[in-house]
Amino acid sequence: MAICYENHRPKTSTDRSSQNDGTSLYKCRKFLIPDISEIAPCSSFNQDQFKKPITHKDEIWLKIREEARHDVEEEPILSEYYFRSILSHCSLESSLANHLAMKLTNSNLQTNILCEIFMGIFNEDQEIRKSIRFDLSAVKERDPACISYVHCILNFKGFLAIQSHRIAHKLWSQDRKTLALLIQNRVSEVFGVDIHPGAEIGRGILLDHATGVVIGETSVIGNNVSILHYVTLGGTGKVCGDRHPKIGDGVLIGACTSILGNVRIGEGAKIGAGSVVLKDVPARTTAVGNPARLLGGKENPMKLDKIPSLTMDHTSFLCNSPDYVI
């Protein structure tokens, strides 16, 4: 399912040397994309992925293609990479399936096989297709380091790890557990993110930096949650059954935080960086420290009036907490 594009690569200045106009590849400002019907497929390539035409309803995909063309104009040396990854595809799902397959392939997992599996999941699950777009918007809106949607798709391993998990979770729910665990292992090796395929994750998720994130099998994460690097949603020992945290909508979890056991983090709560949470955290409250404590105390905790996962504000509690010790 990987794209055969060798005969359709954009011509470089070397190819046009006979013109002898002295134009350098780095000064080239024109990038021609062949019509998708003109691409000669490889023998292993499944053309079904291109049958769905681009429509104006998918504004994010249209924006991604626009951004990709702009990037190629700025950096012509990337034209082949962008063509293979973005511009040769007619849907976000096709592009993402191909890009993930290229990332996760190894000597035992062929790219075309992975791509067919991923496209099969995307085609049959509308909720996953919607979640991809919510996740893209979440990264673009909340992470100031994200300069474009196409930058997110190609370079943000947190986004790619979440989409890989969505595929693995679907396979897990279909009782294809061996394949789901194999994908989990490859994601852990490639992206440094270890999410058990049994974990349930909502939409609008931001894994900021993502390195070292570990999410256990029975974890449940709501919608519009923001999680930073080296966060663990784990168990407390060898307990079987439902043993991992439940994270409500709109929660912000700071870097290097551990939330352990079958505890509940209420909607709109904030967990400060470096905290260790072993008990339930009420909705719209802030927990900090090791072991974590509620700001304002258990009986009258300070309530947040904004959704922390959207504001990404990690330090506002400092000015409201006179007993805070550095």
N, C-alpha and C positions, 0 to 999 in steps of 0.2 A: 504493500500500500504506500510505500515511500514513493515520492514523485520522481519520475525520470525526466530530467530537465537538461541533460547534457547538450542536446542539440538546440536548445533555446536560451542559452546563457546570453546575457547582454554583452555586446561586443566591447572589448577594451580598446585602448589606444593602440595596443600592439597589433590587434586584428586589423586596424585601419592605418597601419604604418605606410601603406602604399600611397595614402593621400598626402603624406609628408607635410602635414600642416602644423606639426609640433605640438599638437594638443595632448596634454598629459591626462592619464586616467584620473588623477586627483582634481583636474579642472573640468572634467566632463560634467555636464549639467542636464543630460537628457537620458531618460531611462525608459525603454520601450518594453511594455508587457504584452506578450502574445495573447491572443484570445485563448481561453481555456480549452476550447474545442480543438485547437491546433496542437496541443501538447501530445506528443506521441507517448502512450502509456507503456510502462515496463510490463513484462509478462505477469508479474505479481501484483500489478496495480489494479485496484478495484475502482472503476469509474463511477460506481454508484454514489460515491461521496460527493461528486460534482453535480449530481442531478438537481439538487435544490438550488435554484437561482438566488442571487443577491436581491433582496427587496429593501425598499426604503424603511420598512418597519424595524429592521435591525440597525438602528442608528449607531450602536457601538461598533459593529463590524465595519460599517462604512467609515467611521472615524478612524479605526485602526488602519484601514487601507490608505486613507489620506495621510496619516502620520508616517506610515511606512514609505510612501512615495517621497515625502518631505525629507525623511532621514537619508534616503538614497541620494537625493539631490545634494544633501550636505556632505555625505560620505560615500561617493561612488564605489569605493573599494568594498562596501558591504552589499552591493547590489545583488550578487549571486545568493548570498545568505538570506537576504530579505525576500528575494523571489522564491526561494525554496521554502521558507518558513511562513510567509504571509501572502505575497502577491500572486502566487500560482494557485491559491485556494479561493473558493467562492463561498465559504462559510467559516465562521469562527470555530465551529466544531471540527471541521476538517483540518484547519490550521493547527489547532490545539492538539488534536490526536496525533498528527504527524510530529509536532515539536516534542511532545511528551515521549513518543516512541523513540525518537532520536536520542533523547536524554537518557532513557532508561534501558536502552538496548545493551546487550553484552554478548559474549560468545555463545551463550546458551539461549538467548532470547532475541530472535530476529526482529528487525525494525518493522518489516511489513506485517508480521504476525501480531505484534503489539498494536500496531496502528489499526488493524482490522478489529481487534478486540475493543479498543477504545472507541472507535467509531460506532461499533455495534451498540455499546452502552449508551453513547450520546443519542443515537437515533431512537432508541426505545424508551428513554427516560426524559420526559419533558421537564421534570423538576430539576434534574441536573443541568439541563441547558439554561434554565432560568437562573440557577444558583451561580453558574459561571459568570454571568453578566452582573449579578449583584456583588460577587466577590471582586470583579474588576473595578466596579464603581467604588467599592469600599477602599481599595488600595489607592485609587486615584484621588479620592476625597480626603483621606485621613493621613496619608504618608506624604510629607512634603518632599521626600526624595524621589517620588514617582513623577517623572516629567511627562509621561504619556501612557496611553493604554498599551501601545505596542511595546514600549519599554518594559511594562509589567509582564506581558505575555512572554517575552523573550528572556528576561533577566531576573525576575523576582522569584526566587526559589520557594518562598512562602506560598505565593499564589499557585505555583506549579505543584507543590506538595499537597495542597488542599484539593486541587482538581484530581490528582492521582488518587488521593484517598477516596474521593467520591466514586471513582471507578472501582476501587478495591472493595468499598463498602457494598456497592451493588452486587458485585460478584459474591461477596460473603453472604448477602441476603438470599442469593440464588443457590446457596450451598456449594458454591465453587470455591471452597475455602483454601485449598492448596494454591490455586492461582492467585487468590486474594493475598495470601501471606507472602507469596513470591514477589508480588508487586510492592507490598509493604517493605520487604527487605531491600529491594532495589531503591526505593524512595529514600530509605534510611541511609543507604550507602552514597547515593548521589547528592541528595539535598541536605542531609544531616537532620532530618525530621522524622521522628518515629511515631506514627499514628496507627494504632491497631485498627484493622479493617472493621472490627465490630463496633467501634465508637460511632455515635450519631452526632453529626455536625450540621448546624443550620446554614442559612445563607447570609451573605454580607459579612464574611469573615476576613479579618486582617491578621496574618501572621507577620509581624514586623521584624525583619531580619531573619527570624525563624530558626536559626541555628540552635540545636540542642533542645527543641521542643519535643516533649514526650507526652502522649495521650493514651491512656489505658483503655482496655477493651470495653468496659461498661460505662465509660464517660459519655455524658450527653452535654452538648454545647448548643445554646440557643442561637437566635439570629442577632446580627450586628454586634458581634463580640470581637474585641481587639486583644490580641495576645502577643507579647514580646518574646524575645529570645530566652532560651534556657528556662522555660516554664515547664513544670511537671504536673500533670494531672494523673496522680498515681494511687496505688493502694498503700496499705499500712503493714502488709505482711503476706501471709499465705492464705488469707481468707478467700474462699471461693464465692461465686455468685456475683451479685450486684455490689461492687466494691470500689467504684471510682466516682469522682466528683460529678455533680450536676451543675452546670453553669447557666444562669438565666440570661435573658435577652439584654443587650446593651452593657454587658460587663466589660471592664478594663482590667487586665491582669498584667502587672508590671514585670520587668525583666528579673530573671533568677528567682522566681516565685515557685514554691511547691505547695500544691493543694492536695492533701492526702486523705483517702478514705471516701466513703459514701456520704459526703457532705454536700450541702446545697449553698450555692452562692446566689443570692437573690437578684432580681432584675435591677439593672442600673447600679450595681455595686462597683466599688473600686478596690483593688488589692494592690497595695504599694509594693514597689520593687524590693526583692530580697525577703519577702514575707514567707512564713510557714503557717499555713492555715489547716487546722485540724478539726474545726467546728463550723457549724453553719454560720453564714454571714447574712444578715437581713438585707432586704432590698434597699437600694439607694443609700447605703452606708459605706464607710471607708474602713478597711482593715489594714493595719501595718504592723511590722515587727516579727520577731521570732521568739516565742510563739506570737501569732498575730493577736492584736487587741483592737477593739472598735474605738474609733475616735469619739469622745463624748461619753464613753462608758456603755456598758451593756444595757442599763436601764433607760438611758436617754441618749442614744447615739446621734451624732450629727447627721442630718439628712442632706443628700445631694439634690440640687434642683435642676441639674443638667445631666444628660446621658454621657457618662464618662468615656465610653468606647468611641463616641463620635467626636468629643472635644479633644481626646488624647491628652488630657491635662493630668500630669502625674504629681504635681507639687502644690496644688492650691490648698491642700490641707495644712501645709506648714504654717501659713499665716493665721490659721484658725485654731492652732493647737499650741498654746503657750507652754505646755509641759513637754513638748517634743525635745528630745535630747539627741545631739549629734555625737 
